[in-house]
Amino acid sequence: MIVPLDVGAMTPSGLIFDNSIANEILTLPEIAARLKVSVSGLRKVLRRQGIPGAFKVGQQWRFRWATLVAHLSSAKEAGNGTT
């Protein structure tokens, strides 16, 4: 018997959204690694236009992964492909 692997759902933008990480809170380097972008580039976006789901804990930024994925999916659907 073959049992399908539950990897979550694919968003319209093609990002795999793993249900087990939906409520994860991640650091700036962790988000940069998942999105395959530089930490410095992500900081520039954060300063210039903000990132949905971002908040500070002391001096460090944290991000709600589910909020960020939803924003990236809607941005891609809208045709601009970026935040």
Protein Blocks (a to p, Z undefined) as FASTA:
>chain_A
ZZdddebjadfkopacdfklmmpccdfklmmmmnopafklmmmmmmmnopehiacehjbc
cddfklmmmmmmmmmmnonopZZ
